[in-house]
Amino acid sequence: MTRSESPPQALGTRIPDFFIVGHPKCGTTALYEMLRRHPQIYMPALKETRWFARELHPRTPTSTHPGSLQEYLALFAAARPDQRAGEASPSYLRSREAAGRIAELAPDARIIAILREPASFLHSLHMELMRDHVETEKDLAKAIALEPRRAEQQEISHRPGLVYTDYVRYVEQLRRYHDVFPSEQVLVLIYDDFRAENEATVRRVMSFLGVDDSAPLELTEANPSVRVRSPRLNEMVRSLYLGRGPLGRALKAPIKAITPARVRRGGLQAFQRRAVYGKPQPADERVTAELRGRFREEVVALSDYLDRDLVRLWGYDGID
């Protein structure tokens, strides 16, 4: 909150009661979809507001995310007094500033984090960043090898880079929230539990939020991983849809004139499913082994921090 903005209490607006802070590819979208169907919970249609992690998401002229505190709080204006209001922005866990910003606005808020075994997490994350036109290196091992250069560019430009290691500083990330929130207000979930005991885990979240945990629950699987067959074709399709580049600009007007936006989106998604995206390939065993070796100490530290044997659960007990 900047000095020019009025405090939320003066605005008479609703402040969120809870935050799903991440990580991506760990079930955050599915949890968001299931919780927002609960009659005692309100979550805005915009899943990722990104408001408290603005340093990771520099605003652009075409951004649809809130640009002021008033715009952010307006997302929760429709919440009823008897509902818990919340949002889900997976970048809040990686952000170095989000925890403090959330605590300043909503010190009584509940925080939900979901953590996943590092190697499988980064494999899925890499595919998502490829799909979303963030990553351009198709090979995960090569992308990780670029980290030193990308980290240096990040320091120079003061803009977030594609440094995969930054996502797996689990203990450091959790400490940022425990430093500003009492432990009873922070719930740390493990992705394995969410997958294996989906309903029980979601009901645990409901209880944590203080809503009826016996309400009917529709289990959902959202945001499945897909493999980008061709980064070049993926970027070309995006340029055509957005009207970028000579060909995109030439075709945008006539296509827009004869087809509704819904039809254009549907056609784009159908083409992507058939020609651009494919089923995920199995993770490269060599890369997986290297990642597991790199992050073993982090998993050991997280096990101690959470007082849970994740070393054994995630199969790190056989790694030197």
C-alpha positions in Angstrom: 0.0 0.0 0.0 1.4 3.4 -1.0 1.1 6.6 0.9 -1.3 8.0 -1.8 -3.7 5.1 -1.2 -6.4 5.2 1.5 -6.3 2.4 4.1 -8.9 -0.3 3.2 -10.9 0.4 6.4 -11.5 4.0 5.1 -12.6 2.7 1.8 -15.2 0.5 3.4 -14.2 -2.5 1.3 -13.8 -6.2 1.9 -10.3 -7.5 2.7 -9.4 -11.1 1.8 -9.6 -13.6 4.6 -7.2 -16.2 3.1 -4.6 -16.6 0.4 -3.4 -19.7 -1.5 0.2 -18.6 -2.0 1.6 -21.4 -4.2 3.5 -23.1 -5.7 2.3 -23.4 -9.3 1.9 -27.0 -10.7 1.2 -28.2 -7.2 -2.6 -28.3 -7.3 -3.3 -24.6 -6.6 -5.7 -24.3 -9.6 -7.7 -27.4 -8.6 -7.9 -26.2 -5.0 -9.1 -22.8 -6.1 -11.8 -24.3 -8.3 -13.1 -26.6 -5.5 -13.1 -23.9 -2.8 -14.8 -21.3 -4.9 -17.8 -23.6 -5.3 -18.3 -23.7 -1.5 -21.3 -21.6 -0.5 -19.4 -20.0 2.4 -16.4 -19.0 0.3 -16.0 -16.2 -2.2 -13.1 -16.1 -4.7 -12.9 -13.8 -7.7 -13.0 -15.1 -11.2 -9.5 -13.7 -11.7 -7.6 -16.6 -10.1 -4.1 -15.0 -10.0 -4.4 -11.3 -9.0 -0.6 -11.1 -8.4 -1.2 -8.0 -6.4 1.3 -8.7 -3.6 4.0 -10.0 -5.9 4.3 -7.1 -8.2 8.1 -7.3 -8.3 7.7 -10.6 -10.1 5.1 -9.3 -12.6 6.0 -5.9 -14.0 2.8 -4.2 -15.2 2.3 -3.7 -18.9 -0.1 -1.4 -20.8 -2.3 -4.5 -21.7 -2.3 -6.0 -18.2 -5.7 -7.1 -16.9 -4.4 -7.4 -13.3 -5.3 -4.8 -10.7 -3.1 -1.7 -10.8 -4.1 -0.1 -7.5 -5.2 -1.2 -4.1 -8.7 0.0 -4.9 -8.8 -2.1 -8.0 -7.5 -5.1 -6.0 -10.1 -4.8 -3.2 -12.9 -4.3 -5.7 -12.4 -7.9 -6.7 -13.8 -9.0 -3.4 -16.7 -6.4 -3.2 -19.3 -9.1 -4.1 -18.4 -11.3 -1.1 -21.2 -11.6 1.4 -20.7 -10.9 5.1 -21.1 -14.6 5.9 -18.5 -15.7 3.3 -14.8 -16.1 3.6 -13.1 -14.2 0.8 -9.8 -15.4 -0.6 -7.6 -15.5 -3.7 -4.9 -17.8 -5.2 -1.7 -16.4 -6.6 1.0 -19.1 -6.9 3.8 -16.6 -7.2 3.2 -15.3 -3.6 5.4 -18.1 -2.2 8.4 -17.3 -4.4 8.0 -13.6 -3.9 10.3 -12.0 -1.3 7.8 -9.2 -0.6 4.4 -10.8 -0.7 4.3 -12.2 2.8 5.1 -8.8 4.4 2.6 -7.0 2.1 -0.2 -9.5 2.9 0.5 -9.2 6.6 0.3 -5.4 6.5 -3.1 -5.5 4.8 -4.6 -8.6 6.4 -2.7 -9.6 9.6 -5.5 -12.1 10.5 -5.5 -13.8 7.2 -5.0 -17.6 6.7 -2.2 -18.7 4.4 -2.2 -22.0 2.4 1.0 -23.2 0.7 1.5 -26.4 -1.3 4.9 -28.0 -1.8 5.9 -30.7 -4.3 9.0 -33.0 -4.7 11.5 -30.7 -6.4 12.4 -32.7 -9.6 8.9 -33.5 -10.6 7.8 -29.9 -9.7 10.5 -28.3 -12.0 9.7 -30.8 -14.8 6.0 -29.7 -14.8 6.9 -26.1 -14.2 9.2 -26.1 -17.2 6.4 -27.4 -19.4 4.0 -24.7 -18.2 6.5 -21.9 -18.8 7.0 -23.2 -22.3 3.2 -23.3 -22.9 2.8 -19.7 -21.5 5.6 -18.3 -23.8 7.8 -17.5 -20.8 10.5 -20.2 -21.4 12.1 -20.6 -24.9 14.5 -23.4 -24.1 12.8 -26.7 -24.8 15.4 -28.8 -22.9 15.0 -28.5 -19.1 18.7 -29.4 -18.5 19.8 -26.6 -20.9 17.3 -24.2 -19.3 18.8 -24.9 -15.8 22.3 -24.5 -17.2 21.3 -20.9 -18.2 20.5 -20.0 -14.6 23.8 -18.1 -13.9 23.4 -15.9 -16.9 19.7 -15.4 -16.2 20.4 -14.5 -12.6 22.9 -11.9 -13.6 20.5 -10.4 -16.1 17.8 -10.4 -13.4 20.1 -8.4 -11.1 20.9 -5.9 -13.8 17.4 -5.3 -15.0 15.6 -5.7 -11.6 13.1 -7.9 -13.4 12.3 -11.6 -12.5 14.2 -14.2 -14.6 13.8 -17.8 -15.3 15.9 -19.1 -12.4 14.4 -22.4 -11.5 16.4 -22.8 -8.3 14.5 -19.8 -6.9 11.3 -21.9 -6.8 12.8 -24.6 -4.6 14.0 -22.5 -1.6 11.1 -24.0 0.4 12.3 -23.4 3.9 13.3 -19.8 3.2 9.9 -19.2 1.6 7.9 -20.6 4.5 9.9 -18.7 7.0 8.9 -15.4 5.4 5.3 -16.3 6.2 6.0 -17.7 9.7 7.9 -14.5 10.5 4.8 -12.4 10.0 2.0 -14.8 10.8 1.3 -17.0 13.8 1.9 -20.7 13.0 -1.8 -21.5 13.5 -2.6 -19.2 10.5 -0.3 -21.0 8.1 -1.2 -24.4 6.6 1.5 -26.2 4.6 0.2 -29.0 2.4 2.2 -31.6 0.6 1.3 -32.3 -3.1 1.4 -36.1 -2.6 -1.3 -35.9 0.0 -3.4 -33.6 -2.2 -3.2 -36.2 -5.0 -3.6 -39.3 -3.0 -6.2 -38.1 -0.5 -7.8 -35.3 -2.5 -11.1 -35.0 -0.7 -9.7 -35.4 2.8 -7.1 -32.7 2.0 -9.6 -30.2 0.7 -11.9 -30.8 3.7 -8.9 -30.2 5.9 -8.5 -26.8 4.1 -12.2 -26.1 4.7 -11.8 -26.7 8.4 -8.7 -24.5 8.5 -10.7 -21.7 6.9 -13.5 -22.1 9.4 -16.2 -23.1 6.9 -18.5 -26.1 6.8 -16.1 -29.0 6.0 -19.0 -31.4 5.4 -20.4 -29.5 2.4 -20.8 -31.4 -0.9 -17.5 -31.4 -2.7 -16.9 -31.8 -6.5 -13.4 -33.0 -7.0 -11.6 -31.3 -9.9 -8.4 -31.7 -11.8 -7.3 -28.4 -13.4 -4.4 -27.1 -15.3 -3.0 -30.4 -16.5 0.6 -30.4 -17.9 1.1 -30.4 -21.6 4.2 -30.7 -23.8 4.9 -28.0 -26.3 5.9 -29.8 -29.5 7.3 -26.8 -31.2 8.1 -23.5 -29.4 8.3 -21.7 -32.8 4.8 -22.9 -33.8 3.5 -22.1 -30.3 4.8 -18.5 -30.6 3.5 -18.2 -34.2 -0.1 -19.1 -33.0 0.1 -16.6 -30.2 1.3 -13.9 -32.5 -1.6 -14.6 -34.9 -4.1 -14.5 -32.1 -2.7 -11.2 -30.7 -2.2 -9.7 -34.1 1.5 -9.3 -33.7 4.1 -9.3 -36.5 3.3 -8.6 -40.2 1.2 -11.7 -40.8 -0.7 -11.3 -37.5 -1.5 -7.7 -38.2 -2.6 -8.4 -41.7 -5.0 -11.2 -40.6 -6.3 -9.8 -37.3 -8.8 -7.4 -38.7 -10.5 -9.7 -41.3 -10.6 -12.6 -38.9 -12.0 -10.4 -36.1 -14.6 -9.0 -38.4 -16.1 -12.4 -39.3 -15.7 -14.5 -36.1 -16.8 -13.8 -32.6 -14.2 -13.7 -29.8 -15.6 -17.0 -28.3 -15.2 -18.8 -31.6 -11.7 -17.4 -32.1 -10.7 -18.6 -28.6 -12.3 -22.0 -29.2 -10.6 -22.4 -32.6 -7.2 -21.4 -31.1 -7.5 -23.9 -28.2 -8.6 -26.7 -30.5 -5.6 -26.1 -32.8 -3.3 -25.9 -29.9 -4.5 -29.2 -28.5 -4.2 -31.0 -31.9 -1.0 -29.4 -33.4 0.9 -27.5 -30.8 0.5 -29.5 -27.5 1.2 -33.1 -26.8 1.1 -35.5 -23.9 4.0 -34.9 -21.4 7.0 -37.1 -22.1 8.5 -38.9 -19.1 11.1 -36.9 -17.3 14.7 -37.5 -18.4 16.2 -39.8 -15.7 19.6 -38.2 -15.9 18.2 -34.7 -15.3 15.9 -36.0 -12.6 18.9 -37.6 -10.8 20.9 -34.4 -11.1 18.0 -32.3 -9.7 17.4 -34.7 -6.8 21.1 -34.6 -5.9 21.1 -30.8 -6.1 18.0 -30.4 -3.8 18.6 -33.2 -1.3 19.8 -30.7 1.4 16.7 -28.6 0.8 14.5 -31.6 1.3 16.4 -32.6 4.5 16.0 -29.1 5.8 12.3 -29.0 4.9 11.7 -32.3 6.7 13.3 -30.9 9.8 11.3 -27.6 9.5 7.9 -29.3 9.0 8.8 -32.2 11.3 7.8 -34.7 8.6 10.0 -37.3 6.9 9.8 -35.9 3.3 13.3 -37.5 2.7 11.7 -40.9 2.7 8.4 -39.9 1.2 10.1 -38.3 -1.8 12.7 -41.0 -2.2 15.7 -39.0 -1.2 16.9 -41.4 1.5 19.0 -43.3 -1.1 20.8 -40.2 -2.4 24.2 -39.3 -1.0 
